[in-house]
Amino acid sequence: LNAARAMEEWPSVPFKLRINHPTLEGAAGIFRYDDLDGAVESMRSCLRKAIEAAGGKAAEGMDWSEAKALPGTPDGQIAPQIPNIVHSTVLRWSSEPPDQAAAKESFAKVAEKWTPLDIEVGRATAVFEDHPYMHLGTDGEKNIWWSSAS
């Protein structure tokens, strides 16, 4: 991460995102974000270059076909992964709703009232995802790898 942050292309904070209409995708309701000034993509590009310079290759999104762990990575640890979306999960069912059509209809009614919102982000935080969906909980500090405020 230090090598990525040292690159000239690494963006400064604050940066801008747009929170788009919520969508229901499978069992999850999510907000997708637009990377308005390209800061997120710049960070990802720097991370990609730093990982490759160190001898690894990141998985891109859900494509692990060319991923390669960094040299010296402990056995059983996987290669780094660079996501291909910016989003927040706002809804996840613990089990299938008994009336899926009604659930989708209710979600759609709420979603149609959403107005996209531009936000300024004053902190970027890199985390280790040690279990799916980034549920950090109260002990989330143990997952924080790096954080930078404006």
N, C-alpha and C positions, 0 to 999 in steps of 0.2 A: 504494500500500500504506500509506503514512503516513496518508492520509486515512481509510482503513478502520480502521487501528489506533487512530486518535484518537476513533473513535465510542464512545459510552457502552456500546453493546451488545457491543463487542469483549470476548471472554472472557479471563480470566487463566489462566495455567498454574499448577499442573497441572490437567489434565482427565482424564476417564475414558472408556475404550473397552472394549468386549467383543469378543474375537476368537472368532468363531463357527466351526462345523465347516467344514473345507475342502470346496470343491465343485469339480467338474470342469466347466468351461464352454468348450466348443470345444476348442482346443488348449492351454488354460491351466488350471492348478489354482490356485484363489485362496482366501484367507481374507477373508470380508466381516466388517466391524466394525460394531457398534452404537455409536452416538454417545450414550453413557449420560447425559451431562449437557447435551447440546445445544451443546457448544462448537464442534464442527466446523461445524454449520449456522449458528451465530452468526457465525463467521468468514466463511463463504461469503456470508451476507446482507450483512455490512458491505462485503465486496469488491464485491458486485453493486451496492450503492448508490453506492460510490465511483466505480466504472467509469461508471455512468450519469451521475453528477454531473459527470464529466470529459468527457462527450459520446460515450461508447462504449456498447456493449451486449455483454455476454458471451454466448458460446454456453453453453447449459445442457445438461450431459451431452454427448450426441452430436448434439443439435439445433443446427445452425448457421443455421437459416432466418432468424432475426432478428438474428444477430450483426453487430456493427459495430465496426470497429477504432477505437481511440482517435484523436482528432485529432492530427496530427503523426506518426503511425506511419509508418515508412519503407515505401516501396513493396515489395510482396511479403510483408510481415509480416501475420499474421492477427489477428483479434480475440482478446481473452482468452477462456479457456474455464474454466468452473466445473464440476467433475465432479459427478455425482449419486450417487456411491457412495464409500464408504471401504473400501479393500481393499489387500491385499498379494498379489502374484503369487508363488507358491511353486514353480510348475512350468510350464515351457513347452517343448514338444518342438521341436527344430530341424528335424525332419521327422516325418511321420506314422509312428506305431509300426506295425510289420508286422502285429501282432495287436491291433487296437484293443479288441476285447472283453476280452482278457486284461488290457490296460493299465487299462481302466475298472474291471474287477473288482479288480485290485490296489489301485488308488487308493481304491475304496470300502471295502476292508478296513482300510486305514490310517485313512481319514477317520472310520469309525465308532468308532474308539478315542479320538478327540479329545474332550476335555472343554472346553467354552467357558471362556475365561480372561478375567477382568477385569484390565485394566492401567491404571496411572496414567501419563500422558504429561507429561513435564516440559519438552518443547521442541516448538515448532511451527516448521517451516521451509517457506518458500515457494521454489519452484524454477522455473527456465525449463526446459521440456522441449524440448530441441533435437533429440531423436530419440525414436522410440516406446519405450514401456515403462519409461522412467525408469532405464535402466541408467547409473548415474552413474560407475562405475569409479573409478579412483584420482585422476582429475582432476575429480571431481564438484564440487569447490569452485567451479569456474567457473560452475556452474549455480545456485548458491545466490544467491537474490535477497535473502532476509531470514531471520534466525533469532532466536528469542527463547527463552531458558531461564528456568526458574522461579527 
